[in-house]
């Protein structure tokens, strides 16, 4: 009896004769990339960096072109809101300036030069599926693993997880499961922040602690740098503890520059 | 052409688009070329995964699921439809 052979002899590769070599080439390419990642990490980043730059430029371009079509009324409203906000900031700035002058007169000026390293962000969530930033400065500029990374206004964001010559990966504090010691509220209540992903964090506090929505959250340490604000407080009467949800002051999806403590 | 195009777009999306879009494109690419799912998934983790960022490398896992799903679809579902 004549045996029949199906033309589709390999489902892994499909029906086309060129698909097999193409798919295998792709797999070999990825294996090569894997070898590069683990043995020559700088080479992978050198190849990927131009692609990330192009991606950032394209994203910025799309954002600018869509803003052209925005509603005029919305723009006017936004302008008015920003003017009002600017006036409020101006008043606040003048008040703080006066306070600084008073304090300097009292305590003296102890401003010290910082040696922080400035780095541009190549890619960030949500392009990255993890709470990881890839920055364009690496060990050649003095970036070390474990170094603290700050965002705009000196807000602590995370720590350097790995470096190559010209790039580094930053693991954000909001990474799921990551614990960070912090303070909440004006009373500086000590809590452990737990990362929830996408920039969000949470903490468990006693119900009687009096934590309110809008309370500031500070990184534990000198200077008490603000990292987020309380966005929701759980109110379960059957539990002696409340879950506090915290949203970051800076959206990790829009960070463009960071500084790294040497 | 469709196969190469879908794989190329999924590859580029890893550097440009948000990850849900990239993963959707990987799913589409794996329908046309099953091996592309696991390959692009691994590539995604090679680019972005660092120890401590997640319990499991989601990209590789998702790619593997896409490849297996695509293979099952091609081996069983299509055969059944054609046989009916």
Interface residues (C-beta under 8 A of the other chain):
Chain A: X8 X11 X12 X13 X14 X16 X19 X22 X23 X24 X26 X27 X29 X30 X33 X34 X37 X44 X48 X51 X52 X54 X55 X58 X59 X123 X125 X126 X127 X128 X129 X130 X131 X132 X134 X161 X162 X169 X171 X175 X176 X177 X178
Chain B: X3 X4 X7 X12 X15 X16 X17 X18 X19 X20 X22 X23 X32 X33 X34 X35 X36 X39 X40 X42 X43 X44 X46 X47 X48 X49 X50 X51 X52 X53 X54 X55 X58 X59 X71 X74 X75
